[in-house]
Structure formats: structure tokens, C-alpha cells
Amino acid sequence: MVALRLNRQGTKDRPYYKIVAVDSRARRDGRYIEQVGTYDPMQEGVNFNIDLEKAEKWIGNGAQPSETVYSIIKKARKAALDA
């Protein structure tokens, strides 16, 4: 099964994440299929960048987003509607 989840990057105490489509059996920071966006928890304000078309394509094909990725997608959808 494919999952949409975070792939940790950065250094100690300075994390940032790639939002990726990955085989659910793979390691957290292992090989991924496609990068969908980024998330930087150290940044104030809008701290994510996601390609909603790619995310919707993967979800439409059966990918399961993690809780964090789901909340980021939800925020991005709301921001797209407000814009």
C-alpha cells in the first residue's frame, strides 16, 4: 500500500520535512516514489508547500495520508478556496 507521509531532513534541532508518496513498508527516511511537498515546523505562518494535484492523484489511487499530512492537505485546500 502507498502512504503519504513525512520524510525527515535537516540537522539536529533544525528539522524540516518532505511530504512524500512511499511504500508503507519502507523506512521513514528511506526511498520514496514521489515528493509531493515540504513542511518546515521551524517557520512561522504558512510553513508548508504542497502540490494539491499530486496529493489528490495519490489519494485517488488509494494512498493513505498520515495524520500530519492529512492536516496539511486540509489547510492547503482551505487556503486554495480562500484565495
C-alpha positions in Angstrom: 0.0 0.0 0.0 1.2 3.5 -0.7 1.2 6.1 2.0 1.6 9.9 2.0 3.9 10.8 4.9 6.8 12.9 6.2 10.4 12.2 5.3 12.7 13.9 7.9 15.5 16.1 6.6 17.7 18.7 8.3 20.0 18.6 11.3 19.6 18.0 15.0 17.2 20.5 16.5 16.5 22.0 13.0 14.1 19.6 11.2 12.3 20.1 8.0 10.3 17.5 6.2 9.5 16.4 2.6 5.9 15.2 2.1 6.3 12.0 0.0 4.4 9.1 -1.5 6.1 6.0 -0.3 5.5 2.2 0.0 4.1 1.9 3.6 6.6 -0.9 4.4 9.6 1.4 3.7 11.6 3.2 6.4 10.6 6.7 7.4 13.6 8.3 5.7 14.1 5.6 3.1 13.5 5.6 -0.7 10.3 7.3 -1.8 8.2 7.2 -5.0 7.5 10.9 -5.4 7.8 14.1 -3.5 4.5 16.0 -3.1 5.6 18.9 -1.0 7.5 20.3 2.0 6.8 21.2 5.6 9.0 23.3 7.9 7.8 23.4 11.5 10.5 25.9 12.5 8.9 28.6 10.2 6.2 31.0 11.4 2.9 31.4 9.5 2.4 29.3 6.4 5.1 26.6 6.9 4.1 24.1 4.2 4.2 23.9 0.4 2.2 21.2 -1.2 1.2 20.3 -4.8 -2.5 19.6 -4.2 -2.9 18.0 -7.7 -0.2 15.4 -6.9 -1.7 14.7 -3.5 -5.2 14.3 -4.8 -3.9 12.0 -7.5 -2.2 9.7 -4.9 -5.2 9.7 -2.6 -7.5 8.9 -5.6 -5.2 6.0 -6.3 -5.6 4.6 -2.8 -2.7 6.2 -0.9 -3.4 6.7 2.9 -2.1 10.1 4.3 -0.7 10.2 7.8 -2.5 12.3 10.3 0.0 15.2 10.0 0.0 15.1 6.2 -3.8 14.9 6.2 -4.0 18.1 8.3 -1.5 19.9 6.0 -3.7 18.9 2.9 -6.8 20.1 4.7 -5.1 23.5 5.4 -3.9 23.8 1.8 -7.4 23.0 0.5 -8.8 25.7 2.7 -6.2 28.2 1.6 -6.9 27.4 -2.1 -10.6 28.0 -1.6 -10.0 31.3 0.2 -7.6 32.6 -2.5 
